[in-house]
Amino acid sequence: MIEIGYHLSCEEHPPDLLVPCARLAEEAGFDFVTISDHYHPWTDAQGQSAFVWSVIGAIAQVTERVPVGTAVTCPTVRIHPAVMAQAAATSATMLPGRFFFGVGTGEALNEHIFGDPWPSHDVRSEMLREAVEIIRRLWEGGTYSHYGEHYVVEQARIYTLPPEPPPIVVSAFGANAARLAGEIGDGFMNTSPDAELLGTFREAGGAGKPSYGKLDVACAPAEQEARRVAHQTWPTSGISSCVNCTPFDVSHVLN
């Protein structure tokens, strides 16, 4: 079964526009809504980056049917996973049965704000695995302590919990990440449809689980104007994902 969702770009639009857009997406019949979660946008031209958990609370008040999920949150570096577990649990409580928690290993461009060394992809994958373990355990209720390789949780308890924990959808742009998503996730997410990575996800334990593929579009009265807007606002969409990328001129991508 194919469902069509609408993405709310926190990088481009202020929260007072995102909230009515979510309501309009529901009214238009979209099957779900996703919303980005970063500290910084991808480019300065995008110009926005609201605190997504406040926006989700507002969306919960103006929608009734449409599922809402983050696409995606980095629950490992900028905010401790125990706090992320609480934020997601609150959102799931306010959106009963229609919130899903999209997570990923994060990008330095969006999340690197504390000045400490940015972990390698392999280390961030380990951190994500441990973070998801902490989040799921806290969602079970009761008091929980954890002393792991990357995180410590000391006698934490989430008191506001939904009747059922929300699904955790794991973002992946490479084979290793797709395998991790299959092992620890309730679903798979990518910024574009990728049959090979989807196959890896399913082979690693993701068979029968939902998968999400994103498609960026630019709308304008004329094609050349759409190309200009796309290149100015979302040049990163034309760059293939890699672990150790070096910057290069992307002006050819959308020309």
C-alpha positions as a Markdown table, in Angstrom:
| # | Residue | x | y | z |
|---|---|---|---|---|
| 1 | Met | 0.0 | 0.0 | 0.0 |
| 2 | Ile | 1.3 | 3.4 | -1.0 |
| 3 | Glu | 0.5 | 6.5 | 1.1 |
| 4 | Ile | 1.3 | 10.1 | 0.3 |
| 5 | Gly | 2.5 | 12.5 | 3.0 |
| 6 | Tyr | 3.3 | 16.2 | 3.2 |
| 7 | His | 6.6 | 17.4 | 4.7 |
| 8 | Leu | 6.7 | 20.5 | 6.9 |
| 9 | Ser | 10.1 | 22.1 | 6.4 |
| 10 | Cys | 11.2 | 23.8 | 9.6 |
| 11 | Glu | 14.3 | 25.0 | 7.7 |
| 12 | Glu | 12.2 | 27.2 | 5.3 |
| 13 | His | 9.1 | 28.3 | 7.1 |
| 14 | Pro | 8.3 | 29.8 | 10.5 |
| 15 | Pro | 6.2 | 27.9 | 13.0 |
| 16 | Asp | 3.2 | 30.1 | 12.6 |
| 17 | Leu | 3.0 | 29.0 | 9.0 |
| 18 | Leu | 3.9 | 25.3 | 9.6 |
| 19 | Val | 0.9 | 24.8 | 12.0 |
| 20 | Pro | -1.8 | 25.9 | 9.5 |
| 21 | Cys | 0.0 | 24.0 | 6.7 |
| 22 | Ala | -0.4 | 20.8 | 8.8 |
| 23 | Arg | -4.1 | 21.5 | 9.2 |
| 24 | Leu | -4.5 | 22.1 | 5.5 |
| 25 | Ala | -2.5 | 18.9 | 4.7 |
| 26 | Glu | -5.0 | 17.0 | 6.7 |
| 27 | Glu | -8.0 | 18.7 | 5.1 |
| 28 | Ala | -6.5 | 18.0 | 1.6 |
| 29 | Gly | -6.4 | 14.3 | 2.4 |
| 30 | Phe | -2.7 | 13.6 | 2.9 |
| 31 | Asp | -2.0 | 10.3 | 4.7 |
| 32 | Phe | 0.6 | 11.6 | 7.1 |
| 33 | Val | 2.7 | 14.7 | 7.9 |
| 34 | Thr | 6.5 | 14.8 | 8.6 |
| 35 | Ile | 8.4 | 17.7 | 10.1 |
| 36 | Ser | 12.1 | 18.3 | 10.2 |
| 37 | Asp | 14.1 | 18.7 | 13.4 |
| 38 | His | 17.5 | 20.5 | 13.4 |
| 39 | Tyr | 19.3 | 23.3 | 15.3 |
| 40 | His | 20.5 | 24.9 | 12.1 |
| 41 | Pro | 18.9 | 24.8 | 8.6 |
| 42 | Trp | 20.9 | 23.3 | 5.7 |
| 43 | Thr | 21.6 | 26.7 | 4.2 |
| 44 | Asp | 21.4 | 30.3 | 5.4 |
| 45 | Ala | 19.0 | 30.9 | 2.4 |
| 46 | Gln | 16.4 | 28.6 | 4.1 |
| 47 | Gly | 16.4 | 31.1 | 7.0 |
| 48 | Gln | 14.4 | 29.2 | 9.7 |
| 49 | Ser | 14.8 | 26.5 | 12.3 |
| 50 | Ala | 12.2 | 26.4 | 15.0 |
| 51 | Phe | 12.2 | 24.2 | 18.1 |
| 52 | Val | 10.1 | 21.4 | 16.6 |
| 53 | Trp | 8.6 | 20.0 | 19.8 |
| 54 | Ser | 6.7 | 23.3 | 20.4 |
| 55 | Val | 5.5 | 23.1 | 16.8 |
| 56 | Ile | 4.3 | 19.5 | 17.2 |
| 57 | Gly | 2.3 | 20.5 | 20.3 |
| 58 | Ala | 0.5 | 23.2 | 18.3 |
| 59 | Ile | -0.1 | 20.8 | 15.3 |
| 60 | Ala | -1.8 | 18.4 | 17.8 |
| 61 | Gln | -4.3 | 21.1 | 18.6 |
| 62 | Val | -5.3 | 21.8 | 15.0 |
| 63 | Thr | -5.4 | 18.3 | 13.5 |
| 64 | Glu | -7.6 | 15.3 | 14.3 |
| 65 | Arg | -6.7 | 12.5 | 11.9 |
| 66 | Val | -3.4 | 12.8 | 10.2 |
| 67 | Pro | -0.3 | 11.0 | 11.7 |
| 68 | Val | 2.7 | 13.2 | 12.5 |
| 69 | Gly | 6.3 | 12.2 | 12.7 |
| 70 | Thr | 9.8 | 13.8 | 12.9 |
| 71 | Ala | 11.9 | 13.5 | 9.8 |
| 72 | Val | 14.2 | 13.2 | 11.5 |
| 73 | Thr | 15.5 | 13.9 | 15.0 |
| 74 | Cys | 19.1 | 13.3 | 16.1 |
| 75 | Pro | 18.6 | 11.9 | 19.6 |
| 76 | Thr | 22.3 | 11.5 | 20.4 |
| 77 | Val | 24.4 | 14.7 | 20.4 |
| 78 | Arg | 22.4 | 17.9 | 20.8 |
| 79 | Ile | 19.9 | 16.5 | 23.3 |
| 80 | His | 20.3 | 13.5 | 25.6 |
| 81 | Pro | 18.2 | 10.5 | 24.6 |
| 82 | Ala | 16.4 | 10.5 | 28.0 |
| 83 | Val | 15.1 | 14.0 | 27.2 |
| 84 | Met | 14.2 | 12.9 | 23.7 |
| 85 | Ala | 12.2 | 10.0 | 25.1 |
| 86 | Gln | 10.2 | 12.4 | 27.2 |
| 87 | Ala | 9.6 | 14.8 | 24.3 |
| 88 | Ala | 8.4 | 12.0 | 22.0 |
| 89 | Ala | 6.2 | 10.5 | 24.8 |
| 90 | Thr | 4.5 | 13.9 | 25.3 |
| 91 | Ser | 4.0 | 14.3 | 21.6 |
| 92 | Ala | 2.5 | 10.7 | 21.4 |
| 93 | Thr | 0.2 | 11.6 | 24.3 |
| 94 | Met | -1.0 | 14.7 | 22.5 |
| 95 | Leu | -1.4 | 12.9 | 19.2 |
| 96 | Pro | -2.9 | 9.6 | 20.4 |
| 97 | Gly | -2.2 | 6.8 | 18.0 |
| 98 | Arg | -0.8 | 9.1 | 15.3 |
| 99 | Phe | 2.8 | 10.1 | 16.3 |
| 100 | Phe | 5.9 | 8.4 | 15.0 |
| 101 | Phe | 9.4 | 9.2 | 16.1 |
| 102 | Gly | 11.9 | 9.5 | 13.2 |
| 103 | Val | 15.5 | 9.3 | 14.3 |
| 104 | Gly | 18.9 | 9.4 | 12.6 |
| 105 | Thr | 22.6 | 9.7 | 13.3 |
| 106 | Gly | 22.6 | 13.5 | 12.5 |
| 107 | Glu | 24.8 | 15.8 | 10.5 |
| 108 | Ala | 27.5 | 18.1 | 11.8 |
| 109 | Leu | 26.1 | 21.0 | 9.7 |
| 110 | Asn | 22.8 | 20.9 | 11.6 |
| 111 | Glu | 23.7 | 19.7 | 15.0 |
| 112 | His | 27.3 | 20.7 | 15.8 |
| 113 | Ile | 26.8 | 23.5 | 18.3 |
| 114 | Phe | 28.8 | 22.6 | 21.5 |
| 115 | Gly | 32.3 | 22.8 | 20.1 |
| 116 | Asp | 33.3 | 19.2 | 21.0 |
| 117 | Pro | 34.6 | 16.9 | 18.3 |
| 118 | Trp | 32.0 | 15.5 | 15.9 |
| 119 | Pro | 31.9 | 11.7 | 16.2 |
| 120 | Ser | 32.6 | 9.6 | 13.2 |
| 121 | His | 29.7 | 7.8 | 11.5 |
| 122 | Asp | 30.5 | 4.5 | 13.1 |
| 123 | Val | 30.5 | 6.1 | 16.5 |
| 124 | Arg | 27.3 | 7.9 | 15.9 |
| 125 | Ser | 25.7 | 4.6 | 14.8 |
| 126 | Glu | 26.7 | 3.1 | 18.1 |
| 127 | Met | 25.3 | 6.1 | 19.9 |
| 128 | Leu | 22.0 | 5.8 | 18.0 |
| 129 | Arg | 21.7 | 2.1 | 18.9 |
| 130 | Glu | 22.3 | 2.9 | 22.6 |
| 131 | Ala | 20.0 | 5.9 | 22.5 |
| 132 | Val | 17.1 | 3.9 | 21.0 |
| 133 | Glu | 17.6 | 1.3 | 23.7 |
| 134 | Ile | 17.3 | 4.0 | 26.4 |
| 135 | Ile | 14.3 | 5.5 | 24.8 |
| 136 | Arg | 12.4 | 2.3 | 24.5 |
| 137 | Arg | 13.2 | 1.3 | 28.0 |
| 138 | Leu | 12.0 | 4.6 | 29.4 |
| 139 | Trp | 8.8 | 4.2 | 27.5 |
| 140 | Glu | 8.1 | 1.0 | 29.4 |
| 141 | Gly | 7.5 | 3.0 | 32.5 |
| 142 | Gly | 9.1 | 2.8 | 36.0 |
| 143 | Thr | 12.4 | 4.0 | 37.2 |
| 144 | Tyr | 15.4 | 3.3 | 35.0 |
| 145 | Ser | 19.1 | 3.7 | 35.2 |
| 146 | His | 21.6 | 3.1 | 32.5 |
| 147 | Tyr | 25.4 | 3.1 | 32.5 |
| 148 | Gly | 26.6 | 2.7 | 28.9 |
| 149 | Glu | 29.4 | 3.4 | 26.5 |
| 150 | His | 28.0 | 6.8 | 25.6 |
| 151 | Tyr | 25.2 | 7.7 | 28.0 |
| 152 | Val | 24.4 | 7.6 | 31.7 |
| 153 | Val | 20.8 | 7.7 | 32.9 |
| 154 | Glu | 20.3 | 8.0 | 36.7 |
| 155 | Gln | 17.0 | 6.9 | 38.2 |
| 156 | Ala | 14.9 | 8.4 | 35.4 |
| 157 | Arg | 11.2 | 7.9 | 35.0 |
| 158 | Ile | 8.8 | 9.4 | 32.4 |
| 159 | Tyr | 5.5 | 10.0 | 34.1 |
| 160 | Thr | 3.5 | 11.2 | 31.1 |
| 161 | Leu | 3.3 | 8.2 | 28.7 |
| 162 | Pro | 0.9 | 7.3 | 25.9 |
| 163 | Pro | -1.1 | 4.1 | 26.1 |
| 164 | Glu | 1.2 | 2.5 | 23.5 |
| 165 | Pro | 4.8 | 3.6 | 22.6 |
| 166 | Pro | 5.1 | 5.4 | 19.3 |
| 167 | Pro | 7.0 | 3.6 | 16.4 |
| 168 | Ile | 10.6 | 4.5 | 16.0 |
| 169 | Val | 11.5 | 5.1 | 12.3 |
| 170 | Val | 15.2 | 5.1 | 11.5 |
| 171 | Ser | 16.8 | 7.2 | 8.8 |
| 172 | Ala | 19.5 | 5.6 | 6.7 |
| 173 | Phe | 21.5 | 6.7 | 3.7 |
| 174 | Gly | 24.0 | 3.9 | 3.4 |
| 175 | Ala | 24.1 | 0.1 | 3.7 |
| 176 | Asn | 25.4 | -0.1 | 7.3 |
| 177 | Ala | 22.8 | 2.5 | 8.4 |
| 178 | Ala | 20.1 | 0.5 | 6.6 |
| 179 | Arg | 21.1 | -2.6 | 8.4 |
| 180 | Leu | 21.0 | -0.8 | 11.7 |
| 181 | Ala | 17.5 | 0.5 | 10.8 |
| 182 | Gly | 16.4 | -3.0 | 10.2 |
| 183 | Glu | 17.8 | -4.2 | 13.5 |
| 184 | Ile | 16.5 | -1.4 | 15.8 |
| 185 | Gly | 13.7 | 0.4 | 13.9 |
| 186 | Asp | 10.0 | 0.0 | 13.4 |
| 187 | Gly | 10.4 | 1.6 | 10.0 |
| 188 | Phe | 12.9 | 3.0 | 7.5 |
| 189 | Met | 13.2 | 6.5 | 6.1 |
| 190 | Asn | 15.4 | 8.0 | 3.3 |
| 191 | Thr | 15.5 | 11.4 | 1.7 |
| 192 | Ser | 14.8 | 9.7 | -1.7 |
| 193 | Pro | 13.4 | 6.3 | -2.9 |
| 194 | Asp | 16.2 | 3.8 | -2.9 |
| 195 | Ala | 15.4 | 0.2 | -3.7 |
| 196 | Glu | 18.8 | -1.2 | -2.8 |
| 197 | Leu | 18.8 | 0.4 | 0.7 |
| 198 | Leu | 15.2 | -0.7 | 1.2 |
| 199 | Gly | 16.2 | -4.3 | 0.4 |
| 200 | Thr | 19.1 | -4.1 | 2.9 |
| 201 | Phe | 16.7 | -2.8 | 5.5 |
| 202 | Arg | 14.2 | -5.6 | 4.9 |
| 203 | Glu | 16.9 | -8.3 | 5.0 |
| 204 | Ala | 18.2 | -7.0 | 8.3 |
| 205 | Gly | 14.9 | -7.4 | 10.1 |
| 206 | Gly | 12.7 | -4.7 | 8.4 |
| 207 | Ala | 10.5 | -7.0 | 6.3 |
| 208 | Gly | 6.9 | -5.9 | 6.7 |
| 209 | Lys | 7.8 | -2.6 | 8.3 |
| 210 | Pro | 6.8 | 0.7 | 6.8 |
| 211 | Ser | 9.3 | 2.7 | 4.7 |
| 212 | Tyr | 9.4 | 6.3 | 3.8 |
| 213 | Gly | 11.0 | 8.0 | 0.8 |
| 214 | Lys | 11.1 | 11.8 | 0.4 |
| 215 | Leu | 10.9 | 13.7 | -2.9 |
| 216 | Asp | 11.8 | 17.4 | -3.0 |
| 217 | Val | 10.0 | 19.6 | -5.5 |
| 218 | Ala | 10.0 | 23.3 | -6.4 |
| 219 | Cys | 6.9 | 25.0 | -7.7 |
| 220 | Ala | 7.0 | 28.2 | -9.8 |
| 221 | Pro | 5.3 | 29.8 | -12.7 |
| 222 | Ala | 8.2 | 28.9 | -15.0 |
| 223 | Glu | 10.7 | 26.0 | -15.1 |
| 224 | Gln | 13.7 | 28.3 | -15.0 |
| 225 | Glu | 12.4 | 30.1 | -11.9 |
| 226 | Ala | 11.8 | 26.7 | -10.2 |
| 227 | Arg | 15.3 | 25.7 | -10.9 |
| 228 | Arg | 16.7 | 28.9 | -9.5 |
| 229 | Val | 14.6 | 28.6 | -6.3 |
| 230 | Ala | 15.6 | 24.9 | -5.9 |
| 231 | His | 19.3 | 25.7 | -6.4 |
| 232 | Gln | 19.3 | 28.6 | -4.0 |
| 233 | Thr | 17.2 | 27.0 | -1.3 |
| 234 | Trp | 18.0 | 23.3 | -1.4 |
| 235 | Pro | 21.4 | 22.7 | -3.2 |
| 236 | Thr | 22.1 | 19.9 | -0.7 |
| 237 | Ser | 19.4 | 17.8 | -2.2 |
| 238 | Gly | 21.6 | 17.4 | -5.3 |
| 239 | Ile | 24.5 | 16.0 | -3.3 |
| 240 | Ser | 24.8 | 12.2 | -2.8 |
| 241 | Ser | 25.1 | 11.2 | 0.8 |
| 242 | Cys | 28.5 | 9.9 | 1.9 |
| 243 | Val | 30.4 | 9.4 | 5.2 |
| 244 | Asn | 33.4 | 11.6 | 4.4 |
| 245 | Cys | 32.2 | 14.1 | 1.8 |
| 246 | Thr | 34.3 | 17.1 | 0.6 |
| 247 | Pro | 32.5 | 20.3 | -0.5 |
| 248 | Phe | 32.2 | 20.8 | -4.2 |
| 249 | Asp | 30.3 | 23.1 | -6.6 |
| 250 | Val | 26.8 | 21.8 | -7.1 |
| 251 | Ser | 25.7 | 24.5 | -9.6 |
| 252 | His | 25.6 | 21.8 | -12.3 |
| 253 | Val | 23.1 | 19.6 | -10.4 |
| 254 | Leu | 20.0 | 21.7 | -11.1 |
| 255 | Asn | 21.0 | 23.3 | -14.4 |
